[in-house]
Amino acid sequence: MSADNHVIVGAPSQLLEGWTTLNLTGNTILITGGATGIGFALARRLSERGNHVIICGRSEAALRKAQEDVPALITRICDVANGESRRSIFEWLKAKHPALNVVVNNAGVQHRRDFNTDPAIDTLDQEVAINLTAPIHLIAELLATLRQQEHAFIINISSGLAFSPMADVPVYCATKAAIHSFTLSLRHQLKSTAIRVIEVAPPIVDTASRRWYAQRRHRKPHDGLLGRVRCRCAGAA
């Protein structure tokens, strides 16, 4: 099947409508970094659509708050940048949620760096790990499970900054550009399987990191996922 390219304008519900290849009910979905921001907005909407939604993150308090807001959510503490933590959630998913068929790689961190004054090298490895290598590890570890499903999806959250970088956050932009490139290659490699690969590149949205960006650029962040969203998807028929 050839690639479907979509440019979507709207809130989380309208973003979901753009995923024309995804049956929006009856899925078992893992969302990394799903307790806050874009991840939580998606978790809420997907749960409301009748999906079995699992969110993971590093903060027990944030996960608890998310579950209080949406009681149907299943939570799991996991640091996706930590190999042992990833292996733990992988084994847990195999045992407790073998029907997992959608993985949303949403977890991300953003650090400002000025290579003239303070490049903040102490957070460099963490930023690259969470934004880039962790999703790749997670995909590799979950591919066997996804291959067992009749229909499966890998959804990578990149960023508009992958295409139009901001100098204040050079490593973040670079990792999102790398996720974009990786998603293209992965989509090509899996095109003969039942696993579809989707990239979502949100605009400026109302999350903590993007609120700073909006203030910096004197722009108003969009509520939820309002705004222009690039969504690329392809896979087997």
Secondary structure, DSSP 8 states (H G I E B T S, - for coil): ---EEEEEESSHHHHHHT-TTS--SS-EEEEETTTSHHHHHHHHHHHHTT-EEEEEES-HHHHHHHHHHSTT-EEEE--TTSHHHHHHHHHHHHHH-TT--EEEE--------BTTTB--GGGHHHHHIIIIIHHHHHHHHHHHHHHTSSSEEEEEE--GGGTS--TTSHHHHHHHHHHHHHHHHHHHHTTTSSEEEEEEE--SBSSHHHHHHHHHTT---BSTT-SEEEEEEE---
